[in-house]
Amino acid sequence: MGIKNIYSEELKEAAAWIINKYEYWGYDNIEIDTFYFSGQTLFNIVVSRTGTLYPDQFVIIDGHYDTYNGPGANDNGTGTAIVLETARVMKDMQTDYSVKFIHFSAEEVGLVGSYHYVNNTVVPEDLNIRLVFNIDEVGGVAGETNNTLTCERDESPPAGNNAASAAFTDTLANLTEMYSTLTSYLSYAYGSDYVPFMNNGYVVTGFYEYNESPYTHSINDSISKIDLDYVYEVTKSSLAASLYFTGAKDNNTGIIANSVKKSKFNIYPIPFVTSFEVENHMNDNLSISLLDAQGKVLEKYSLTQNSVTDIYPVSNSTLLFYIITDDSGNNIDSGKIIRL
């Protein structure tokens, strides 16, 4: 959408485009947090959803959508895309904690949007924030080996929130290596939209590219200069972390009953193994296929009547699909597996 600095119409167009995405997915709690800076009217976009166990405690997943001197494909089109994809995947899931997806503006001119939100909403309303998960500039550098992701923790004053930030960031690093091909690297948080939160004693963590791009803040910060395979791996890590930190649960897991065939499939999803138990099916020769998000069959197993079949998916993806078929190839059941 062009150069999205605070003076450009492209920034307003980007805000409208982001809002349209959330509306299309069915989100209805969309707040336009308006503020003013350098003679401009600017907008943070705050999309909220309520948790089932802790509705008054929030996990914030954020990234800024403004740019500086260029189109900002990396800084921070990558973070913006990942926050959006996380919101899309989580739309119909239950979460233990309430979630706020926030797209901050005016980050590039001094974290103005996030300071406004913290000073005018978070602190006055005394929001109970479990964690702020910030995603900023995670595109890597095209042509380089991009196999490491920086996980950022709070090491600055005040010190009271630093231990919790370190613990969450350790978990973030572990999830990164469990659910992607990337190696994690621990570093300190600075210079992005989590700063106003951590300065006020809130717990933060975040992602940043390990190979720092030389093209940010320039007209050359384009898609051709980033590593899209790396962005894909960061997206998997971000989804895993977001699901884990929010206590997300997929409504499609649990007991699935097929009323036509009068069969029952008990599904027990846990991080490394998913067990399928088949009961009362008229056909003993059932099979299950695991598919990735693009529909590619990854693995295939036989299901035995009245016994538990353990499946150890080789894919690191947090989202897989399964199809259960009989010996004639008929589709008996299907669904999703979310690995937390």
C-alpha positions as CSV (number, residue, x, y, z in Angstrom):
1,M,0.0,0.0,0.0
2,G,3.0,2.3,-0.3
3,I,4.8,4.4,2.3
4,K,2.6,4.4,5.4
5,N,4.1,7.2,7.4
6,I,2.0,9.3,9.7
7,Y,1.4,12.0,7.1
8,S,0.2,9.6,4.3
9,E,-3.2,8.6,3.1
10,E,-1.7,5.1,2.6
11,L,-1.6,4.7,6.4
12,K,-5.3,5.4,6.7
13,E,-6.0,3.0,3.9
14,A,-3.9,0.3,5.6
15,A,-6.0,0.9,8.8
16,A,-9.2,0.4,6.9
17,W,-7.8,-2.7,5.2
18,I,-6.9,-4.3,8.6
19,I,-10.3,-3.4,10.1
20,N,-12.0,-5.0,7.1
21,K,-10.1,-8.2,7.6
22,Y,-11.4,-8.5,11.2
23,E,-14.9,-7.7,10.1
24,Y,-14.7,-10.3,7.4
25,W,-13.7,-13.0,9.9
26,G,-16.6,-12.1,12.2
27,Y,-14.9,-10.1,14.9
28,D,-17.4,-7.6,16.4
29,N,-15.4,-6.0,19.2
30,I,-13.2,-3.7,17.2
31,E,-12.1,-0.4,18.8
32,I,-10.6,2.5,16.9
33,D,-8.3,4.1,19.4
34,T,-7.8,7.6,18.0
35,F,-5.0,9.9,19.0
36,Y,-3.3,13.0,17.6
37,F,0.4,13.7,16.8
38,S,2.2,16.3,14.7
39,G,-1.1,17.7,13.4
40,Q,-2.3,14.2,12.3
41,T,-5.2,12.1,13.3
42,L,-4.0,8.5,13.9
43,F,-5.4,5.2,14.9
44,N,-4.5,2.2,16.9
45,I,-6.7,-0.8,16.1
46,V,-7.7,-2.9,19.1
47,V,-9.7,-6.1,18.6
48,S,-10.9,-7.9,21.7
49,R,-12.3,-11.3,22.5
50,T,-13.4,-12.7,25.9
51,G,-11.8,-15.6,27.7
52,T,-13.8,-18.3,29.4
53,L,-11.9,-18.8,32.6
54,Y,-10.2,-15.4,33.2
55,P,-12.3,-12.9,31.3
56,D,-10.8,-9.9,33.1
57,Q,-7.2,-10.9,32.4
58,F,-5.7,-10.1,29.0
59,V,-3.0,-11.4,26.7
60,I,-2.0,-8.7,24.2
61,I,-0.7,-9.8,20.8
62,D,0.6,-6.8,18.9
63,G,2.6,-5.3,16.1
64,H,2.8,-1.8,14.4
65,Y,1.5,-1.2,10.9
66,D,3.1,2.2,10.2
67,T,6.3,2.5,8.2
68,Y,9.2,4.9,7.7
69,N,10.6,6.1,4.4
70,G,9.4,2.9,2.6
71,P,6.7,0.3,2.1
72,G,7.8,-1.6,5.2
73,A,7.4,-5.2,4.0
74,N,9.6,-6.3,6.8
75,D,9.2,-3.5,9.3
76,N,6.5,-4.2,10.1
77,G,4.4,-5.9,7.4
78,T,5.7,-9.2,8.7
79,G,4.5,-8.6,12.2
80,T,1.2,-7.2,11.0
81,A,0.6,-10.3,8.8
82,I,1.4,-12.6,11.7
83,V,-0.9,-10.9,14.1
84,L,-3.7,-11.0,11.5
85,E,-3.0,-14.7,10.8
86,T,-3.1,-15.5,14.5
87,A,-6.4,-13.7,14.9
88,R,-7.8,-15.6,11.9
89,V,-6.8,-19.0,13.2
90,M,-8.0,-18.3,16.7
91,K,-11.4,-16.8,15.7
92,D,-13.5,-19.8,16.6
93,M,-11.4,-21.2,19.5
94,Q,-12.1,-20.8,23.1
95,T,-9.4,-19.2,25.2
96,D,-8.9,-19.3,28.9
97,Y,-7.7,-15.7,28.9
98,S,-9.2,-12.7,27.1
99,V,-7.2,-11.6,24.1
100,K,-6.5,-8.2,22.5
101,F,-5.0,-8.1,19.0
102,I,-3.5,-4.6,18.7
103,H,-2.1,-2.9,15.6
104,F,-0.3,0.2,16.8
105,S,0.4,3.3,14.7
106,A,3.2,5.9,14.9
107,E,5.7,3.4,16.3
108,E,8.3,4.7,13.9
109,V,8.2,8.2,15.3
110,G,8.8,7.3,18.9
111,L,6.3,4.6,20.0
112,V,3.6,7.3,20.0
113,G,0.6,5.0,19.5
114,S,1.6,2.4,22.1
115,Y,2.4,5.2,24.7
116,H,-1.0,6.7,24.0
117,Y,-2.7,3.4,24.6
118,V,-0.9,2.6,27.8
119,N,-1.2,6.1,29.2
120,N,-4.9,6.6,28.3
121,T,-6.3,3.1,28.5
122,V,-4.1,0.5,30.2
123,V,-3.0,2.6,33.2
124,P,-6.3,4.6,33.9
125,E,-8.4,1.4,33.5
126,D,-5.9,-0.7,35.5
127,L,-6.1,-3.5,32.9
128,N,-5.1,-6.9,34.2
129,I,-2.5,-7.9,31.6
130,R,-1.0,-11.3,31.8
131,L,1.4,-10.8,29.0
132,V,2.3,-8.5,26.0
133,F,3.6,-10.5,23.0
134,N,5.1,-8.1,20.5
135,I,6.0,-9.1,16.9
136,D,8.2,-6.6,15.0
137,E,10.4,-7.0,12.0
138,V,10.7,-10.8,11.5
139,G,11.4,-11.1,7.8
140,G,15.1,-12.0,7.8
141,V,17.2,-11.1,4.8
142,A,16.8,-12.6,1.3
143,G,19.8,-14.7,0.3
144,E,21.1,-15.2,3.8
145,T,20.7,-18.3,6.0
146,N,17.8,-17.3,8.3
147,N,17.5,-20.1,10.8
148,T,17.5,-18.2,14.1
149,L,14.8,-16.1,15.8
150,T,15.5,-13.6,18.6
151,C,13.2,-14.0,21.6
152,E,13.2,-10.8,23.7
153,R,12.8,-10.4,27.4
154,D,12.6,-7.4,29.7
155,E,16.0,-6.6,31.3
156,S,15.4,-2.9,32.1
157,P,14.0,-1.0,35.1
158,P,11.6,-1.4,36.9
159,A,13.0,-4.8,37.9
160,G,9.8,-6.2,39.4
161,N,8.5,-7.6,36.1
162,N,11.8,-8.9,34.7
163,A,11.7,-12.4,36.2
164,A,8.2,-13.1,34.8
165,S,9.3,-11.7,31.4
166,A,12.3,-14.1,31.5
167,A,10.1,-17.1,32.3
168,F,7.6,-16.3,29.5
169,T,10.5,-15.7,27.1
170,D,12.1,-19.0,28.0
171,T,8.8,-20.7,27.2
172,L,8.6,-18.7,24.0
173,A,12.1,-20.0,23.0
174,N,11.1,-23.6,23.7
175,L,7.9,-23.3,21.7
176,T,9.9,-21.8,18.8
177,E,12.1,-24.8,18.7
178,M,9.2,-27.3,19.2
179,Y,6.9,-25.9,16.5
180,S,9.3,-24.5,13.9
181,T,12.6,-25.3,12.3
182,L,14.2,-22.3,13.9
183,T,16.7,-22.0,16.6
184,S,15.9,-19.5,19.4
185,Y,18.2,-16.8,20.6
186,L,17.6,-14.9,23.9
187,S,18.1,-11.2,24.0
188,Y,16.7,-8.0,25.6
189,A,13.6,-6.0,24.7
190,Y,14.1,-2.5,23.4
191,G,12.8,0.0,20.9
192,S,9.4,-1.4,20.0
193,D,5.8,-1.2,21.2
194,Y,6.3,-3.3,24.4
195,V,8.4,-0.5,25.9
196,P,5.5,1.6,27.3
197,F,4.1,-1.6,28.9
198,M,7.3,-2.7,30.5
199,N,8.1,0.8,31.7
200,N,4.8,0.6,33.7
201,G,5.6,-2.8,35.2
202,Y,3.7,-5.1,32.8
203,V,5.2,-8.4,31.6
204,V,6.4,-8.5,28.0
205,T,8.0,-10.8,25.5
206,G,8.6,-10.6,21.8
207,F,10.0,-11.7,18.5
208,Y,12.6,-10.0,16.3
209,E,14.7,-11.3,13.4
210,Y,18.2,-12.5,14.2
211,N,19.7,-11.4,10.9
212,E,19.0,-7.7,11.0
213,S,17.9,-6.3,7.6
214,P,19.9,-3.4,6.2
215,Y,16.8,-2.4,4.1
216,T,14.4,-1.2,6.8
217,H,13.5,2.4,7.0
218,S,14.2,2.7,3.3
219,I,12.4,2.4,-0.1
220,N,14.1,-1.0,-0.5
221,D,12.1,-2.6,2.4
222,S,10.2,-4.7,-0.1
223,I,9.0,-8.3,-0.2
224,S,11.9,-9.2,-2.5
225,K,14.3,-8.4,0.3
226,I,12.8,-10.7,2.9
227,D,12.9,-14.5,3.3
228,L,9.3,-15.7,3.1
229,D,10.2,-19.2,4.2
230,Y,11.6,-17.6,7.4
231,V,8.4,-15.6,7.9
232,Y,6.4,-18.9,7.6
233,E,8.5,-20.5,10.3
234,V,8.1,-17.4,12.5
235,T,4.3,-17.6,11.9
236,K,4.3,-21.2,13.2
237,S,6.2,-20.2,16.3
238,S,3.9,-17.2,16.9
239,L,0.8,-19.3,16.6
240,A,2.2,-21.9,19.0
241,A,3.0,-19.2,21.5
242,S,-0.3,-17.4,21.1
243,L,-2.3,-20.6,21.6
244,Y,-0.2,-21.6,24.6
245,F,-0.2,-18.2,26.4
246,T,-3.9,-17.7,25.9
247,G,-4.9,-21.2,26.9
248,A,-6.6,-21.8,23.5
249,K,-8.8,-24.8,22.9
250,D,-10.1,-26.0,19.6
251,N,-13.8,-26.6,19.7
252,N,-13.5,-29.5,17.3
253,T,-11.3,-31.6,19.5
254,G,-12.8,-34.0,22.1
255,I,-15.5,-36.6,21.4
256,I,-16.8,-36.6,17.9
257,A,-19.9,-38.6,17.2
258,N,-21.1,-39.7,13.7
259,S,-24.8,-40.1,13.9
260,V,-25.2,-41.7,10.5
261,K,-22.6,-44.5,11.1
262,K,-23.3,-44.6,14.9
263,S,-19.6,-44.6,15.6
264,K,-17.6,-42.8,18.1
265,F,-14.1,-41.3,17.7
266,N,-12.5,-40.3,20.9
267,I,-9.6,-38.0,20.3
268,Y,-7.0,-37.1,22.8
269,P,-4.8,-34.2,21.6
270,I,-1.6,-33.5,23.5
271,P,1.7,-31.9,22.4
272,F,3.5,-34.8,20.8
273,V,0.9,-37.5,20.3
274,T,-2.8,-37.7,19.3
275,S,-4.7,-40.8,20.1
276,F,-7.7,-42.0,18.2
277,E,-10.1,-44.6,19.6
278,V,-12.8,-46.1,17.4
279,E,-16.0,-47.7,18.9
280,N,-19.0,-49.4,17.4
281,H,-18.2,-48.9,13.7
282,M,-19.7,-51.3,11.2
283,N,-16.4,-51.5,9.2
284,D,-13.3,-52.8,10.8
285,N,-11.0,-51.4,8.1
286,L,-10.7,-47.7,8.8
287,S,-7.8,-45.4,8.1
288,I,-6.8,-41.9,9.1
289,S,-4.9,-39.5,6.9
290,L,-3.1,-36.4,8.4
291,L,-3.0,-33.4,6.1
292,D,-1.3,-30.0,6.4
293,A,-3.0,-26.7,5.9
294,Q,-2.6,-26.9,2.1
295,G,-4.3,-30.3,2.0
296,K,-1.1,-32.4,1.4
297,V,-1.3,-35.8,3.0
298,L,1.6,-36.1,5.4
299,E,0.9,-39.6,7.0
300,K,-1.6,-42.4,6.9
301,Y,-2.5,-44.9,9.6
302,S,-4.8,-47.9,10.1
303,L,-7.5,-47.6,12.8
304,T,-8.4,-50.8,14.7
305,Q,-11.9,-51.4,16.2
306,N,-12.1,-50.8,20.0
307,S,-8.5,-50.0,20.5
308,V,-6.4,-46.8,20.8
309,T,-4.2,-45.8,17.9
310,D,-1.4,-43.4,18.8
311,I,-0.3,-41.0,16.1
312,Y,3.0,-39.1,16.3
313,P,2.8,-36.4,13.6
314,V,6.2,-35.7,12.0
315,S,5.0,-32.2,11.1
316,N,5.9,-29.4,13.5
317,S,2.7,-27.5,12.6
318,T,0.4,-26.6,15.4
319,L,-2.6,-27.1,13.0
320,L,-3.2,-30.4,11.2
321,F,-6.3,-31.9,9.6
322,Y,-7.5,-35.5,9.7
323,I,-9.8,-37.5,7.5
324,I,-11.1,-40.9,8.5
325,T,-12.1,-43.2,5.7
326,D,-13.5,-46.8,5.3
327,D,-12.0,-49.5,3.0
328,S,-14.1,-48.2,0.1
329,G,-12.6,-44.7,0.4
330,N,-15.8,-43.1,1.9
331,N,-15.2,-40.1,4.1
332,I,-16.4,-41.1,7.6
333,D,-15.3,-38.1,9.6
334,S,-12.9,-35.2,9.5
335,G,-11.6,-32.4,11.7
336,K,-8.7,-30.4,13.0
337,I,-6.0,-31.2,15.5
338,I,-4.5,-28.3,17.4
339,R,-1.3,-29.1,19.2
340,L,-0.6,-26.7,22.1
